[in-house]
Each structure stands twice: as C-alpha cells, then as structure tokens.
Amino acid sequence: MKSPARKHYEQVTAAKAAGAATPGQQQAGEQYELHAAALYDATRTLKSIKSIQAKIEKKRELLPDFLPYVEGVLSEGNGAKDDVLMTMMVWCIDVGDFEKALAIGAYAVKHNIDTPDRYARDTVSILAEEIAEGVKSALAKEDADADALANVMARAAAIVDNHDMHDEIKAKLHKTYGYALRAAEDTEGALDQLKAALALDERIGVKQDIQRLENQLKKQGGQAKA
C-alpha cells in the first residue's frame, strides 16, 4: 500500500506533466510511464482470471494505486492521449464507482480523448453503454439508492448529449435512465425516457413498461380529480 506522501507526490507530479502536455498528443512523464507499466502488469494478471466477478474484485483491489495519478490528470490536464486514464474510467464503472467514472468521462469527452484500441468502441459509446449496464445491475440490488442512480444517469446523459453514437446504445441509456426514474418514483420522467428509448430502437423491450406507466399516470390523475 502506498503511503499518503507517495500518493501526494504521484498526484502532484502527474498534474504537472498533464498540464504541460500537448492536447491530442501522447501523455508522457515519469508518472505516466510508471502507471502504464503497472497497468500492463495488471492487465496480464486480469487475463489470467476466468471469473468475471473475480476480475471485478481484482480491479477493486488494484484501482486505488492508480487514483492519485487520475486525480492529478483531472486537476491539471489539458487533453493529452492517455490510455491509463481511459482504462481507469472503465474500471471505475466495473467496480461501481460511477462518480469517478463520470468525472473521467466528462474530461475525456470535453477533450475528445479516445479509449485504448482494445475496447473497440469510442469514449462516448463506452461511457453511455457501460454506465447504463452498471446502473441497471445496481438497480437490481435490494439496497439500491434509486435517487442517486437516477442522478448518475442524468449526468451520463448530459455528458454524451449531442454526441454521435449508435441508436441502440443511446436507447440503452434512455431505458436505464427510465428505470432509474421509475425506481425513484418519477413516473412522468420515467415515461419520457422509455418513450425516447423506444423511438430509437423498437426492439428495446419497453412497450409493456410504457403501458404500465401510462396506466399509472391515468390512475394518479383520476385520484387527483377525486
């Protein structure tokens, strides 16, 4: 485990290098090289693990070693290409740290930073689809905080808004946003999101949910009149 002093040093030196880097060019510097090497080793370890859940737990174990670097880049960075940072965005989604993932995602989208080639999808698509999948899984848990998860979806939607992506991916985003709002008891908002999902992908599987929400709103309207 790294000492607080070591973490501070890594954050400060990463911030300085990120601030001095040329936007769109490869990030360089001592901390990038050290963390890129650590990520290479971590990736080899993860590839040797067959269980997806075990992979997630290993990422949860390894992630804190990279966070001082991430914080440094986010504080002073100006948009250099950074495979370490972008991999950590995905790891954060995988372990359920949506707040950190959104912070990295917002920075990456603002500066048009691509994800590593191995992900085969662009940053906006990964952020939209993986956040939607992660929140969907979180909503299924008994202790799910629906309001917090709806806020995560609102922020994700705002970050990727007006960016080009496949309709199917944007439909997933709207669908999960709708489910989060439904869980948070925002019936009208949920209905709007599910209708948006259906408009993008007729096979998204929300028609019955839309009907239920419409019936619910009619009953609420009837009760209000009474």
Steps between C-alpha positions, in 0.01 A plus 500: 500500500630844408564754774306830506822681411553274197143551385539877531824492303342294223199730478706818490753375244225351284314831508812692398575269208137494385484878508815527290392242241383589150126443448435201276856370528616205710530570871856461627693543822621289790159429650340407169782257420487342847123461495498374141746229606288418805192483278676261264577268790146534634352418160706182482377402845138568404530291185602203713175522700204316347220616733349837407411567864856415606631738233282777642627434852860508376432835332351625827821394675731660242307819427616704805860483375399691187268760655765756603617505138140537378434787742814675384406478133143614561616799703746646249478300177426666167405205283803284423439143382508280810430126495552471876233760574252353254550146628429626850171646377391151398631344821307754707179405321577131552540540877201732533685825561277694264597840641865458410413343164281800414775743604745326267237469229410869511869593471554255214195611304589867549850439360398235244730235649469154347489171689776241448463300179420178687158635599387528135249775588540874529492682832143627474365156408685325782393758756133485395475123468711393797348754741156381388594136561661580834204700627261232377685244714508738797124557477443126542660501846283517810689796643494700177487879544260581216536878532880481485490263203254723316743787557783289356292440188410868473867595510598230250226614262616861530862408426423304182213722382537618140783253433465246220453135597301199383127532566500168687754630751315826558180299540664297778596824673142630487361164610716476811441868576129428478524203734702705749238775495224243540679358805532856632122537453526763225231348279482777241876521462525122470232497231680768299827307511345167402317663209831650388657153517220348295529774235864406450461122511164327459648176637626655823227323699321783677151498346334326795684723745375806312143368514526438875636848562227659287235307694663608826487866396133467402418356843696778668313756293166345592586500870611862481166602343307307765 
